[in-house]
Amino acid sequence: MKNILVTGGAGFIGSNFIHYLFSEKSFTGRVVNVDKLTYAGNPENLDGISDRFADRYVFEQADICDRESMAALFERYEIDTVCHFAAESHVDRSIADPDAFIMTNIMGTYGLLETVRRFNASRAIHFHHVSTDEVYGSLGNAGFFTEETPYRPNSPYSASKASSDHLVRAYGETYGLSVTTSNCSNNYGPYQFPEKLIPLIIENALNEKPLPVYGDGRNIRDWLFVADHCRAIYLIMNQGKRGGMYAIGGRCEMENIQVVTAICDLLDEINPCRSGKKRRDLITFVKDRPGHDRRYAIDFSKLHNELGWEPQESFETGIRKTILWYLDHPAWVDRVKSGEYRSWMNQQYGE
């Protein structure tokens, strides 16, 4: 990892990964962060990095679908490693307008793989693909997703990620590229764009606005603190079996309504409502979204047994850190919300 290209490095998980790289003593290379800066990409997520690591950090605004631009970056910076986060990632938006998801998640990944294949002839390049457990579809009341679970995506978003997963595997098998893939459960933590459940609920609850919850609120997700995810990715990239796929989970299954009430109660403790109300009273159940998978849960035994990884944060410790981060960064939230942003949920059900 002398020169690592991080795609989507101004987004939520990508920016956390870059912060992690520069905190990791074993990493001494250069990071080239390429991001198109769509509505969810925010250079402020990396404030201070360019000042502290001026000789080891480069930001390039570019579209991964632009193969000429990507080839120029590979040439200019002698890229030897790719960590591919760049993706359209919001299920609701994929239902309303799938075009961007097909272009970025499938065609963008294809273009990157072709660029890697082109330069791989002159220098060995490793490609790590960051994916999601949503490619597996929905679980029943029992069982877990593993690396052997058949793919059964239920939304345009998850179908586009499933397609990119297959492309990465196929390029490894067909062209002999060095590839790894990780499929993670739901992430949360600092810098998450406030259209996802946890930051949306935090932001609305702080402002005493309605807290919209889909359906009966009993949909179950496995929650993973983003710093734990970043540790796992770095470990897989360095020590994972080439061609391998690794499931990353938080061992933290919770119903959506449990997540929402936990945030309400913690905020009432840390930052009580000025009106004296309890934030649980703001919870509003709304019409469920189409194709809403009932349950996700990951068995990360392979990652643990092969590489020794375990999550370090429980939901209780992780959600407290997350809430405190948002409370400590109101200017970040205000600037994010001053642009094109309006969450899908608030668009549908009012602010």
PLY file of the C-alpha trace (Angstrom):
ply
format ascii 1.0
element vertex 351
property float x
property float y
property float z
element edge 350
property int vertex1
property int vertex2
end_header
0.00 0.00 0.00
2.39 2.67 -1.17
-0.26 4.55 -3.13
-3.86 3.72 -2.28
-6.79 5.09 -4.27
-9.86 5.50 -2.06
-13.01 6.03 -4.12
-15.84 7.88 -2.42
-13.46 9.08 0.26
-15.53 12.18 1.04
-18.55 10.07 1.95
-19.48 8.58 5.30
-17.54 5.31 5.46
-14.83 6.42 3.01
-13.89 9.48 5.06
-13.85 7.44 8.26
-11.56 4.96 6.53
-9.14 7.71 5.52
-9.08 9.01 9.10
-8.40 5.44 10.20
-5.53 5.00 7.72
-3.72 8.05 9.04
-4.18 6.84 12.63
-2.80 3.38 11.80
0.95 3.19 12.51
1.50 0.34 10.06
0.26 2.47 7.16
2.98 4.76 5.81
1.77 5.23 2.24
-0.05 7.93 0.32
-3.84 8.25 0.02
-5.41 9.53 -3.19
-9.04 10.35 -2.41
-11.27 10.53 -5.48
-14.86 11.68 -5.01
-17.43 13.15 -7.37
-18.87 15.22 -4.48
-22.51 14.41 -5.05
-24.98 15.55 -2.37
-23.62 12.98 0.13
-19.93 13.74 -0.42
-18.50 16.39 1.87
-14.85 17.57 1.89
-15.41 18.84 5.45
-15.44 15.19 6.55
-11.66 15.33 6.08
-10.89 18.71 7.59
-7.33 18.83 8.84
-6.09 15.79 6.93
-4.48 17.75 4.11
-2.74 20.07 6.60
-1.39 17.31 8.82
-0.45 14.93 6.01
0.32 17.28 3.14
2.93 14.94 1.67
0.73 11.84 1.97
-2.78 12.97 1.05
-4.26 14.11 -2.27
-7.87 14.94 -3.10
-9.14 14.68 -6.67
-12.70 15.56 -7.61
-13.64 13.10 -10.36
-16.31 10.63 -11.45
-15.35 6.96 -11.31
-17.44 6.47 -14.48
-14.96 8.69 -16.36
-12.40 6.08 -17.36
-9.96 8.57 -18.87
-9.83 10.52 -15.61
-9.33 7.33 -13.64
-6.55 6.15 -15.93
-4.81 9.50 -15.54
-4.92 9.17 -11.75
-3.52 5.63 -11.86
-0.69 6.90 -14.04
0.06 10.10 -12.13
0.06 8.58 -8.66
1.33 5.07 -9.47
-1.67 3.48 -7.77
-1.00 0.01 -6.37
-4.10 -0.44 -4.19
-7.77 0.47 -4.58
-10.35 0.59 -1.80
-13.67 1.08 -3.55
-16.38 2.79 -1.48
-17.90 5.05 -4.15
-21.57 4.15 -4.57
-25.07 5.47 -4.55
-26.28 3.88 -1.34
-29.75 5.00 -0.24
-32.46 2.39 -0.84
-35.32 4.89 -0.96
-33.62 7.01 -3.60
-32.92 3.89 -5.68
-36.64 3.11 -5.70
-37.52 6.60 -6.89
-34.69 6.96 -9.44
-32.54 3.88 -10.13
-30.51 5.38 -13.02
-27.67 6.78 -10.90
-27.39 3.51 -9.01
-26.97 1.49 -12.20
-24.41 3.93 -13.60
-22.26 4.44 -10.51
-22.52 1.09 -8.77
-22.31 -1.15 -11.84
-20.70 0.82 -14.66
-18.41 2.73 -12.30
-17.13 -0.50 -10.76
-16.71 -2.03 -14.20
-14.68 0.96 -15.37
-12.41 0.80 -12.32
-11.81 -2.92 -12.83
-10.90 -2.29 -16.47
-8.47 0.41 -15.39
-6.91 -1.93 -12.84
-6.63 -4.63 -15.50
-4.89 -2.20 -17.84
-2.27 -1.11 -15.31
-1.91 -4.48 -13.63
0.29 -5.61 -16.50
3.04 -3.23 -15.36
2.55 -3.32 -11.57
0.59 -5.52 -9.18
-2.60 -3.78 -8.00
-4.94 -4.99 -5.29
-8.64 -4.09 -5.51
-10.86 -4.19 -2.42
-14.58 -3.82 -2.98
-16.82 -2.58 -0.16
-20.34 -3.99 -0.39
-23.43 -4.62 1.70
-25.39 -7.44 3.30
-28.45 -6.20 1.40
-27.33 -8.23 -1.62
-28.56 -11.34 0.22
-32.16 -10.17 0.52
-34.23 -10.75 3.64
-33.80 -13.27 6.46
-36.57 -14.98 8.38
-36.72 -15.01 12.15
-33.71 -17.31 12.41
-30.35 -17.77 10.73
-27.60 -15.47 9.54
-26.02 -14.26 6.33
-22.63 -15.80 5.60
-20.23 -15.68 2.67
-22.09 -18.70 1.25
-25.59 -17.17 1.32
-27.16 -17.02 -2.17
-27.74 -13.54 -3.54
-31.35 -12.35 -3.62
-31.45 -8.53 -3.79
-34.84 -6.87 -3.37
-34.22 -3.22 -4.32
-32.53 -1.45 -7.22
-29.77 -0.43 -4.80
-29.04 -3.95 -3.57
-29.32 -5.33 -7.12
-26.73 -2.84 -8.32
-24.37 -3.78 -5.48
-24.90 -7.48 -6.18
-23.96 -6.86 -9.80
-20.76 -5.08 -8.79
-19.87 -7.90 -6.39
-20.16 -10.41 -9.23
-18.04 -8.25 -11.52
-15.25 -8.05 -8.93
-15.26 -11.80 -8.40
-15.35 -12.47 -12.15
-12.39 -10.16 -12.82
-10.43 -11.99 -10.17
-11.26 -15.37 -11.67
-11.02 -14.42 -15.35
-8.12 -12.00 -15.42
-6.23 -13.04 -12.30
-6.64 -9.68 -10.58
-5.91 -9.51 -6.85
-9.34 -8.78 -5.34
-11.16 -8.99 -2.02
-14.76 -8.13 -1.17
-16.46 -7.32 2.12
-20.21 -7.30 2.77
-21.08 -5.32 5.87
-24.15 -4.77 8.00
-25.66 -1.33 8.71
-23.01 1.23 9.67
-23.45 4.23 11.96
-21.14 6.83 13.44
-19.58 10.26 12.73
-20.02 11.98 9.35
-23.05 9.94 8.27
-25.26 11.91 5.92
-28.58 12.63 7.67
-30.87 10.69 5.37
-30.02 7.37 7.03
-32.02 6.20 10.04
-29.71 7.02 12.94
-28.53 10.54 11.95
-32.03 11.41 10.71
-33.56 10.45 14.05
-30.82 12.28 15.99
-31.30 15.46 13.95
-35.10 15.42 14.09
-35.11 14.57 17.78
-32.73 17.42 18.60
-35.11 19.80 16.83
-38.23 18.21 18.35
-39.58 17.22 14.94
-41.58 14.06 14.14
-39.51 10.86 14.12
-40.84 8.85 11.15
-40.57 5.06 11.46
-41.50 2.78 8.58
-44.30 0.24 9.00
-44.52 -1.30 12.45
-40.88 -0.52 13.25
-40.09 -4.20 13.74
-37.62 -4.53 10.85
-34.34 -5.85 12.23
-30.85 -4.71 11.30
-27.39 -5.71 12.54
-25.62 -2.48 13.56
-21.89 -1.92 13.09
-19.96 1.10 14.38
-18.06 2.60 11.45
-14.63 2.52 13.13
-14.98 -1.23 13.64
-15.84 -1.57 9.97
-12.75 0.41 8.95
-10.51 -1.82 11.06
-12.00 -4.88 9.38
-11.46 -3.51 5.88
-7.83 -2.67 6.58
-7.27 -6.14 8.00
-8.87 -7.83 4.98
-6.85 -5.74 2.54
-3.61 -6.65 4.28
-4.18 -10.24 5.37
-7.31 -11.52 3.64
-7.17 -14.38 1.14
-6.95 -13.04 -2.42
-10.26 -13.63 -4.15
-11.91 -13.93 -0.74
-15.22 -12.55 0.42
-15.71 -11.55 4.05
-18.92 -10.75 5.93
-18.59 -7.99 8.54
-21.23 -7.64 11.24
-21.65 -5.98 14.60
-23.27 -8.87 16.47
-25.94 -6.30 17.29
-29.43 -7.14 16.03
-32.04 -4.52 16.87
-35.51 -3.63 15.67
-35.71 -0.18 14.13
-38.09 0.95 16.86
-35.55 -0.16 19.49
-32.90 1.96 17.80
-35.20 4.98 17.71
-36.27 4.67 21.35
-32.66 4.19 22.46
-31.71 7.46 20.71
-34.70 9.23 22.26
-33.83 8.09 25.77
-30.14 8.91 25.46
-30.86 12.37 24.06
-33.36 13.00 26.87
-30.55 12.17 29.29
-27.82 14.21 27.57
-29.81 17.08 26.09
-33.41 17.29 27.38
-36.07 18.96 25.25
-36.53 22.64 25.95
-40.28 22.03 25.95
-39.96 19.38 28.65
-41.41 16.70 26.35
-40.11 13.16 26.09
-38.74 12.44 22.65
-40.51 9.07 22.44
-43.70 11.13 22.03
-42.34 12.35 18.67
-42.30 8.86 17.13
-44.63 8.66 14.11
-45.29 5.40 12.27
-45.55 5.93 8.50
-46.39 3.81 5.46
-43.76 1.15 4.82
-41.49 1.46 1.80
-41.71 -1.04 -1.10
-39.51 -4.14 -0.81
-38.52 -3.38 2.78
-36.44 -6.40 3.89
-37.58 -7.69 7.27
-34.33 -8.82 8.87
-30.58 -8.73 8.27
-28.00 -10.42 10.49
-24.41 -11.44 9.77
-22.29 -14.34 10.96
-18.72 -13.01 10.77
-17.10 -16.27 11.91
-14.89 -16.45 8.83
-13.43 -13.00 9.50
-12.92 -13.85 13.15
-11.45 -17.31 12.58
-9.10 -16.33 9.73
-8.05 -12.82 10.78
-9.00 -12.51 14.45
-11.39 -9.54 14.03
-14.06 -8.65 16.58
-16.12 -5.47 16.93
-14.86 -3.29 19.77
-17.99 -1.18 20.22
-21.33 -2.34 21.59
-24.42 -0.48 20.41
-24.58 1.27 23.78
-21.03 2.64 23.52
-21.20 3.32 19.79
-24.51 5.18 19.80
-23.37 7.38 22.70
-20.20 8.29 20.78
-22.31 8.99 17.69
-24.81 11.24 19.46
-22.02 13.15 21.20
-20.29 13.67 17.85
-23.43 15.19 16.31
-23.95 17.37 19.38
-20.35 18.56 19.10
-20.60 19.32 15.35
-23.76 21.41 14.80
-22.02 23.54 12.16
-21.27 20.42 10.10
-24.94 19.39 10.22
-26.15 22.92 9.37
-23.84 23.18 6.37
-24.85 19.74 5.10
-28.51 20.70 5.37
-28.01 24.09 3.71
-27.41 22.51 0.28
-29.59 20.27 -1.85
-30.28 17.95 1.05
-33.73 17.04 2.22
-34.07 13.53 3.55
-36.33 11.15 1.67
-38.35 10.50 4.82
-38.90 14.18 5.49
-39.81 14.78 1.86
-42.48 12.13 2.12
-43.82 12.86 5.59
-42.98 16.49 6.28
-40.46 18.17 8.55
0 1
1 2
2 3
3 4
4 5
5 6
6 7
7 8
8 9
9 10
10 11
11 12
12 13
13 14
14 15
15 16
16 17
17 18
18 19
19 20
20 21
21 22
22 23
23 24
24 25
25 26
26 27
27 28
28 29
29 30
30 31
31 32
32 33
33 34
34 35
35 36
36 37
37 38
38 39
39 40
40 41
41 42
42 43
43 44
44 45
45 46
46 47
47 48
48 49
49 50
50 51
51 52
52 53
53 54
54 55
55 56
56 57
57 58
58 59
59 60
60 61
61 62
62 63
63 64
64 65
65 66
66 67
67 68
68 69
69 70
70 71
71 72
72 73
73 74
74 75
75 76
76 77
77 78
78 79
79 80
80 81
81 82
82 83
83 84
84 85
85 86
86 87
87 88
88 89
89 90
90 91
91 92
92 93
93 94
94 95
95 96
96 97
97 98
98 99
99 100
100 101
101 102
102 103
103 104
104 105
105 106
106 107
107 108
108 109
109 110
110 111
111 112
112 113
113 114
114 115
115 116
116 117
117 118
118 119
119 120
120 121
121 122
122 123
123 124
124 125
125 126
126 127
127 128
128 129
129 130
130 131
131 132
132 133
133 134
134 135
135 136
136 137
137 138
138 139
139 140
140 141
141 142
142 143
143 144
144 145
145 146
146 147
147 148
148 149
149 150
150 151
151 152
152 153
153 154
154 155
155 156
156 157
157 158
158 159
159 160
160 161
161 162
162 163
163 164
164 165
165 166
166 167
167 168
168 169
169 170
170 171
171 172
172 173
173 174
174 175
175 176
176 177
177 178
178 179
179 180
180 181
181 182
182 183
183 184
184 185
185 186
186 187
187 188
188 189
189 190
190 191
191 192
192 193
193 194
194 195
195 196
196 197
197 198
198 199
199 200
200 201
201 202
202 203
203 204
204 205
205 206
206 207
207 208
208 209
209 210
210 211
211 212
212 213
213 214
214 215
215 216
216 217
217 218
218 219
219 220
220 221
221 222
222 223
223 224
224 225
225 226
226 227
227 228
228 229
229 230
230 231
231 232
232 233
233 234
234 235
235 236
236 237
237 238
238 239
239 240
240 241
241 242
242 243
243 244
244 245
245 246
246 247
247 248
248 249
249 250
250 251
251 252
252 253
253 254
254 255
255 256
256 257
257 258
258 259
259 260
260 261
261 262
262 263
263 264
264 265
265 266
266 267
267 268
268 269
269 270
270 271
271 272
272 273
273 274
274 275
275 276
276 277
277 278
278 279
279 280
280 281
281 282
282 283
283 284
284 285
285 286
286 287
287 288
288 289
289 290
290 291
291 292
292 293
293 294
294 295
295 296
296 297
297 298
298 299
299 300
300 301
301 302
302 303
303 304
304 305
305 306
306 307
307 308
308 309
309 310
310 311
311 312
312 313
313 314
314 315
315 316
316 317
317 318
318 319
319 320
320 321
321 322
322 323
323 324
324 325
325 326
326 327
327 328
328 329
329 330
330 331
331 332
332 333
333 334
334 335
335 336
336 337
337 338
338 339
339 340
340 341
341 342
342 343
343 344
344 345
345 346
346 347
347 348
348 349
349 350
